Amino acid sequence: MQGQDLILSIVVSKQIEAYDLLKANTYAGQNGAAIVLDAATGAVQAMASYPSYDNNIFSFPVDSETWTELNDPDNYYPLYDRATQGLYPPGSLLKPFTIVPALESGKVTPDSVFDGVIVNNQWTPNRRDWNSPPITRASNSGSPLKLENGLIHSDNIYFAWVALRVGVEDMTSFLSRIGFAKTFDFDIPVKTSNIINEGDEIYARLLADMGYGQGELLVTPIQMASLFTAYANGTGDSMKPYLISEIKQTQGNKHVLISTTEPTVAVANLMEASTYDTIFPLLKRVVTEGTARRLQTEGLTLAGKTGTAEVGYSKSKEISWVAGFWVDGSYDRLVLVMLESKSGQGSAKFTIAKALLAP
C-alpha cells in the first residue's frame, strides 16, 4: 500500500531560529523550550526544546556509547521534549486566567480593592483556617491595589486574595474547564497537566498559591501556549495546536491531497467578552509599563505576560516564563518561552522571545 506524506506546519527557518536562540542564550545547566504559534489557527510554526539531539542518528542502529550520552543526567536529557513532556508550575503566567472565574462570578470586579494589611510586602490572610506563612510579593505594586496594578506588576498578594475569594470549587472547576488535569489533544503525546496531587486536599494556602500559578499546579509549555491564543486571537476561544497541516499521497505521477487540517477550537468561550475587554488592555500595559517591558520592539504593538515559579524546598531554582503576541492585526504570532534556571537567572527569556516576535 502506498504510504502517505505528512506536511507539517513547522516553518523551518523559525524552528532553526528558536533552537539557535535557546542554545546561544542559555548557560550550562539551563534548559528550556520555545514555541511559536499562529494564534488564529493553532498552527505550530516552531517548537524547540533545549538541549536536543540530531534525529538523523536514529536512521541507523545507535551504539551504546551514544545512547548513554543521550540519557546521561549530566547532559540534561536531550531526548526529553520539554515543550510537550515537561510539567512545570506556570507561576504568574496563569494570572490572566485565574482572574477569569473571579470576574465572571462577580466575586471580584475590576475596581475591587484589596482589603488586607500588607507589611514589608507580606500578607497574612485574616482567616481561621490560615496556619501557613504569609504570602510574599516581589515589590510594592502601588495603591490602591486592584486588578489594574495587580496584573501589570504581577502582584502575588492580589492574586492570592482573588483565589481565596473565588473559593476551591469555582477555581478548580474553571481550571478543569480550560483543560487542566485532562488529556491535551495534540498530534503527538503531551503530559497531562495537574491541579492537585493525588490524595491531597486543597487547603487555604494551596488555594491562595493557585491564584498566582503555584501550589501543585503543573502544565506543559504547549498547553500554556494554547491557552494564550484565547487572548492573542481576539476571540476568547483557545485554539487546538497542530503540527500536521496536510496529508498527501503519491498516486501515479501525482501528489494528491488526502486531507487538510482545519483550525479547531480547544476551549470555546474560555472567557466572556466583557472579561476579555477588561484583561486584554492590561496585557498590553504589561509590555509597555509592567513586568514584560523588555519585550518592547520598535514598530510593534505587543501584549504579554511573564511568570516565575520557585521550585524545590531550597527555592534555588525557578521556572521562568514569558508569553508575548502581536496585537496590530497584521499577523497572529504568539511566542512562549520557558527556561529552567537557577533562581534569578531567567532573564534570557526576554532576549529569546523578543527575537522570535520580531518581523
Secondary structure, 3 states (H helix, E strand, C coil): CCCEEEEECCCHHHHHHHHHHHHHHCCCCCEEEEEEEECCCCEEEEEEEECCCCHHHHHCCCCHHHHHHHCCHHHCCCCCCCCCCCCECCHHHHHHHHHHHHHHHCCCCCCCCCCCCEECCEECCCCCCCCCCCEECCCCCCCCCCHHHHHHCCCHHHHHHHHHHHCHHHHHHHHHHCCCCCCCCCCCCCCCCECCCCCCCCCHHHHHHHHCCCCCCEECHHHHHHHHHHHHCCCCCEECCECEEEEEEEECCEEEEEEECCCCEEECCCCCHHHHHHHHHHHHHHHHHCCCHHHCCCCCCEEEEEEEEEECCCCCEEEEEEEEEECCCCCCEEEEEEEEEECCCCCHHHHHHHHHHCC
